[in-house]
Each structure stands twice: as C-alpha cells, then as structure tokens.
Amino acid sequence: MITITEKEFNQLATYIKSYYGIYLKPEKQALVMGRLQHVLMEKNFRNFTDYYDYLVSDKTGNAASILINKITTNHTFFMREAEHFDYFKDKVLPYLKNTVTDKDLRIWSAGCSSGEEPYTLAMIMDEYFGWEKHLWDSKVLATDISGSVLEKAVTGIYKSEDISALPPEWKHYYLKRQDEEHYIFQDKIKNEVIFRQFNLINRSFPFKKKFHVIFCRNVMIYFDSKTKQELVQKFYDYLEYGGYLFIGHSESLNHDDTRFKYLMPAVYRKE
C-alpha cells in the first residue's frame, strides 16, 4: 500500500476544501489513503505527491472528477428522515397549492446523491395533486457534485431491497420490475426529475427564479462553519418568501447567524 504523509494529506485536504468546500479533518487521513489507493496504482504513481502534481496539472477535469467521486460518501436511502416527507406532504404542499398562483413549483434537491430523495418528492407530489397534476409544473431539480452517483440516479434503477421502505401502492403505480433483483421508475416519475452536476460552493448560483423548497440534507456536515454559513445565506437568498429549507437531523442552523425561522427539527422557513 502507498502511504500518505501528513504533508501530502494536508495538500490534498486544502485542494478539496478550496474547490469543493469539504473539510477533511486530520483523522480522515487513513480514509483518503484507502479510497485513492487504486487510482495511484492504476496510474503507476510512486507516492501521493506525484498524484497531487498530476491532479493540479490536469486540464481535462478528469482527475478532479475521479477525486471527488472517491472522496464523497454518497450514502442515502429511500424514506430517510421520513418525517420530513410527511411535513412536505401535509404542510408545505397545501401552502404552496394555495399561494403559487402560476402553478410553477420550484423544488430543489441539493446533494441528491443517487436519486432517492428527488424521486420520493416527485411521487409525493404526483399523489398529492392527483388528477390536477397536469396543471402544475412541479419538476424537481436534483443536483450533486459527484458525476458517478448522478449516472446511477438518472437510470432510475434500484434493487428490490433498496425500495423496501416505500409504500406498496407507490411500488405498484410508480415502479416496474426490470428483472428478479431490480425495479425501475416509470417515465411519469423519471421525467419529473432533472438531474444536473453542481458544486454548492460556487461563488454564484445560475438560477433565474427562486425556489419554493430546498432540500439539502446531510451535506453541510462535510463543511466547516464558514462554508456552511455562506451556503445557508445563499439558500436564503434563492428562496421565495415563505419558502422552506430542509436540512439533515445531524445538522442545525445557528439562530444568531441566520434569518431563517425554525419550524421543527431540521426544517426552517424564510419569513
């Protein structure tokens, strides 16, 4: 195994923090070494210094793309923190149905990983609006920094055990069996989610219209306090008044640093 020195780790950690906002604590040194081991061996690098030189000199973006795919965890599952989806269905959608007069709903799943969250939101909205669904533009924007998980998400294919937490009626109406071990989402749901690669620490966001709801759950745990505070401010700026922000239960917003109003654990509102 090719070992990583403290200096080499600090070089990589600084690069990752600068370009992706992810803060790697010193105790993550072994994790970084393990996840990048195959890359170094494949490229015949003798050490992590050679790898770093290759990374910063590569103009194609391929090296950086492989790095972020290796470093990010991307662990999620259907119905994670299910009370958020209940609140979205029972509180948020009724409010939006009564207040969004042009029927243009703008929902963003930021840090969508392999697609479980945005597909769930699409099913909830299809079920909620029922026969009126065709009157609404309710496509979900789903973004992630990792191209590899987005490739999986776009397929809409999941193992049987992956969808075990979904209600039986959803499995019946929204998915179809692909083979003995896999299900695939039907087009009526797949077409409701727009997947894009996006870096949340970009200096500016490209969106022309503000969102009504932003889900960014279990993403900011990888950021330091300054990066997190700057991102939360961007979310505030890109939400409509009355809009909602959902974060992970392991995350929280500092009341003194944000204008968001706390509603319930990990749910905030712009007022």
N, C-alpha and C positions, 0 to 999 in steps of 0.2 A: 504493500500500500504506500502511496505517495503521501507523506505527511505535510501538514501546513504549519508554517511558523507563525508566531504571533504577529510579526510584521506583515507577512503575506495575508493573514486573515484581516488585519486592520485595513490593508489596501483594498481588499475586496469589499469589506463592510462599508468603507467610505464611498466606494463606487456605487454600491447598491442603495445606500442611503441618499446619495446625490440624485440618482436618476429615477428611483422608484419609491423613495420615502420609507422604505422598510428598514427598521432599526434592528440590527443583529447584535445582541448582547454578547459579551465575551464567552459565555457558556455555550454559545451556538457554534463554537469553532469546530468541534467534532462533527456536528451535523453538516456544516458546509463542506468539510473534507470528505465525508462519506458520499454526499449527493453529487459532488463534482468528480469523484474518482474515475468514473467510467469515461467522462469527457476527456480528462487528461490522458488516460491510457489510449483512448481512441486516436488522439492527436499526437501521441508519442512525445508528450511534454515530460521533461525530467522533474519539474517542480512547479509550484503554484506561481512563481514569479514569471516563468515562461508563459504560463496560461494567462496571467494578468496582462502581460505585454501584448499577447495575441488579442485579448478582449478589447483593449483600448485602441488598438490599431485597426481592427476590423471595421471597414466602412460599409459593409453589406447589411449589418444589423443582425446577421445570423447568430453570431456569438452571444450577443446580448439577449436575444430571444431564447436561446438554449439555456443561458444562465438563469433567467427569471422563471422559466418553466421548471428548472431543477430546484430552485430555492423556495418557491411558494408552495404552501401546503395543499391548498385547494380541497380541504375536507369539508364535505357537506352532505346532506341527505334530505329526502322529502319530509315535509312537515316539521322541520327543525324549528324549535321555539314556536310551537303551533298556536299559542295564544295570540301571537302577532297576526296570524292569518284570520283568526276569529275576530279580532278587533278591526282588521281591514274590511271584513265582510259585514260586520254588524254595526260599525260606527262610521268608518271612512267612506265606504261606497254610498250609503244613504245620504250622507252630507254632500258628496260630490254630485250625486244624481239630482239633487235639488238646487245646486248652486252653479254647476257648469252648464250654462245655457247653450253653448255652441256644440255640446256633446263631444268635445275633443278632450279626452282624458290623457294626461301625460304622466306615465308611471315609469320610474327608473329603478332597475335592479343593478346597483353599482357593486361590483365584485361578485358577479353572478356564478362564478366557478363553472361547474359542469351542467348548469341549467335548471336544477331542481326548483329553485326559488321562482324564477320568472315563469316557468311552466305552471307552477302552482297558482301564481297570481292570475294567469290567463284563464285557468279553469274556474277559479273563484268568480271572476268577472263574467264568464260565459254563463255560469249557473245563476248568478245574481240577476243579470239583466234578462235572461230568458229570451222570449220572443222579441224583445226590444233591442237585443244585442246588435242587430244590423244597423240600428240608428246611431250607434256610438262608434267613434274611433278610439279604441282602447288598447292599441298595440303597446306592448311592454318593451322598452329599451333595456337590453341586458348587456352590460359591459364587464370586461375583465382584462387584466394586464397580460394574462397567460394565453398565448395562442393555442397551446395544446389542449387546454380544457374547453376552450371555445369550439374547437373542432369536434370534440365529443358532444358538446351541448347542441350544436347545430343538427346533428343526426337525429336527436330526439329518441335515441335507443337506450334502454335501461334493462338491467337484469331483473328477473322476477322478484328477487329479494329486495332490490332497490325500491320497488313500488309497493312493498307490502304494507306500508303505513297509510297509503291512500285509501279513501273510502271506496267500497266495492262499486258504487254507481259511477264514480269517476273512471275507474278502470274499464268499465263497460262502455261508457259513452265517449271517452277521450283517447283510449289506447287500443291497440290491436296487437295480437300476438304475432311476433315475427318468426320465432322458432321455439323450441322447447324451453329455452332459457331466457329469451329476451322479448320485451314489448317495445313498440314504437308509438309515439304520439301521432294521432291522426292530423291531417293537414289543417283542420279547423282550429287546432291549438298551435301547431308549429308555425302557422302563418301569422299568429298573433304576437310572436316574439321576434324582435330584431336584435341579433347578436352583433356586437362590434368590439374590437380591441381598443382599450382606452386606458390611459395612465391617469390615475386620480390626482397625482401631484403636478400635472401640467399647470403652467402658470395661469392659463385662462381656459375656460370651457367654451366649446364651439356652439353651444345650443342657442337657437334663436328665440325659443319660447321657454318659459319657466315651467317647472314640474308641479304637479299636484301632490305627488307622493314620491319619496325617495327611500328605498330600502338599501342600507349599507351596513350589513350585519357581519360582525366578526371579521372585519377588515382593519379597523383602526387599532386593534390590539397589536399590530405589527409596526405602528408608527410611534415616534416619540411625541411628547406633549405639544411641541411647537407645530409639527407637521399636522397632527390631529386637529389642533385649534384652527389652523389655516384652512383645512379641509371642511370643517364644520361651518366656518364662516362662508365658504363658497356654497355649501349646501343651502345655507340660509338665503344667500343672495339669489340662488337659482330656484327657489321655491316660491310659488304663489302665496299670497297672504291667506292664511287658513290651511296651508299645506302641511303635510305630515312627514316626519323623519323617523324611520325605524332603524335602530342600531342593535348590536348584539347584547345579550343579557350580561356578558362578561365585560361590557363597556359602559361608560357613563359620561355625561357631559357635566363640566364644572359650571354650576349655576352662576358664578361670578364672571365667567368668561364667555357666556353665550346669551343670546336674546331669545333662544327657544324656550317655550313653555313646557314644563314637564307634565305629561298626562298619566302615564303608568310606566312600570319598569321598561326601559329601553324604547319608549315611544314619546316623541316630542312634536310640538306644533309651532308653526310660525304665526304669531299674532301681533 
